Amino acid sequence: MGPYNVNSIMNPVLAMCMALGYLFNFYLNKPIVRQGGVGIFYHPLPNAFHPVHHPSYIDFFEEVLSVTTDPAQMEAKFEAEFAHDPWYIHLYRTSHAFHGVHPFYMW
């Protein structure tokens, strides 16, 4: 369904990225909502994450989003830990996993 879940699961973080990052910006000459308007997106996704492709997304969803949804706070408190995590780096280099910091960029 999206560029980051080919042969994988469309998890809640990727669904949010698809809605607000892609669909919201797929307009021609006129945004989908007026200035100050609200867009409501719904997708009945289970809290399912592919452990091979998106291992850091599992921890991001459980550990980061339970504390904050503010990207600035996420960066300050958590991003370096995910970016330098030896296990995520190993999976990125030797398996089919996205980099440990990828869910931060999607959020």
C-alpha positions as semicolon CSV with decimal commas, in nm:
position;residue;x (nm);y (nm);z (nm)
1;M;0,000;0,000;0,000
2;G;0,291;0,236;0,067
3;P;0,661;0,266;-0,012
4;Y;0,774;0,147;0,332
5;N;0,562;-0,165;0,372
6;V;0,620;-0,359;0,049
7;N;0,587;-0,730;0,135
8;S;0,515;-0,624;0,492
9;I;0,243;-0,490;0,724
10;M;0,089;-0,143;0,706
11;N;0,145;-0,053;1,070
12;P;-0,015;0,244;1,252
13;V;0,294;0,467;1,223
14;L;0,313;0,413;0,847
15;A;-0,063;0,471;0,815
16;M;-0,024;0,808;0,986
17;C;0,265;0,893;0,754
18;M;0,060;0,791;0,452
19;A;-0,239;1,002;0,558
20;L;-0,067;1,317;0,676
21;G;0,252;1,301;0,473
22;Y;0,138;1,167;0,140
23;L;-0,240;1,190;0,097
24;F;-0,267;1,534;0,255
25;N;-0,008;1,665;0,009
26;F;-0,149;1,495;-0,303
27;Y;-0,349;1,796;-0,416
28;L;-0,343;2,003;-0,731
29;N;-0,362;2,380;-0,685
30;K;-0,593;2,357;-0,382
31;P;-0,529;2,186;-0,045
32;I;-0,783;1,930;0,078
33;V;-0,870;2,156;0,373
34;R;-0,877;2,533;0,405
35;Q;-0,630;2,722;0,626
36;G;-0,699;2,625;0,987
37;G;-0,919;2,335;0,876
38;V;-0,909;1,978;1,004
39;G;-0,853;1,654;0,818
40;I;-0,978;1,334;0,977
41;F;-0,827;1,007;0,858
42;Y;-0,933;0,665;0,980
43;H;-0,788;0,326;0,914
44;P;-0,881;0,024;1,126
45;L;-0,529;-0,106;1,167
46;P;-0,438;-0,346;1,441
47;N;-0,127;-0,265;1,643
48;A;0,070;-0,504;1,422
49;F;0,431;-0,454;1,317
50;H;0,649;-0,674;1,100
51;P;0,937;-0,781;1,328
52;V;1,183;-0,827;1,040
53;H;1,115;-0,508;0,845
54;H;1,010;-0,272;1,124
55;P;1,168;-0,384;1,454
56;S;1,234;-0,030;1,579
57;Y;0,872;0,065;1,503
58;I;0,759;-0,175;1,774
59;D;0,970;0,001;2,036
60;F;0,885;0,344;1,894
61;F;0,513;0,270;1,922
62;E;0,535;0,131;2,274
63;E;0,810;0,342;2,431
64;V;0,809;0,676;2,249
65;L;0,445;0,735;2,155
66;S;0,337;0,640;2,508
67;V;0,543;0,936;2,634
68;T;0,492;1,200;2,364
69;T;0,366;1,265;2,012
70;D;0,562;1,590;1,978
71;P;0,840;1,545;1,720
72;A;1,071;1,792;1,896
73;Q;1,044;1,603;2,226
74;M;1,088;1,272;2,045
75;E;1,409;1,396;1,886
76;A;1,547;1,536;2,210
77;K;1,465;1,236;2,431
78;F;1,478;0,929;2,207
79;E;1,615;0,972;1,856
80;A;1,986;0,930;1,930
81;E;1,919;0,609;2,123
82;F;1,733;0,457;1,827
83;A;1,985;0,586;1,572
84;H;2,283;0,432;1,752
85;D;2,125;0,115;1,886
86;P;2,364;-0,170;1,795
87;W;2,084;-0,424;1,736
88;Y;1,892;-0,195;1,498
89;I;2,215;-0,117;1,312
90;H;2,293;-0,488;1,284
91;L;1,944;-0,565;1,148
92;Y;1,967;-0,276;0,903
93;R;2,303;-0,396;0,771
94;T;2,245;-0,771;0,766
95;S;1,869;-0,825;0,736
96;H;1,575;-0,650;0,569
97;A;1,505;-0,399;0,845
98;F;1,467;-0,026;0,809
99;H;1,713;0,179;1,012
100;G;1,634;0,224;1,381
101;V;1,561;0,593;1,341
102;H;1,319;0,542;1,049
103;P;0,996;0,562;1,255
104;F;1,100;0,908;1,374
105;Y;1,126;1,026;1,014
106;M;0,789;0,874;0,932
107;W;0,627;1,042;1,231
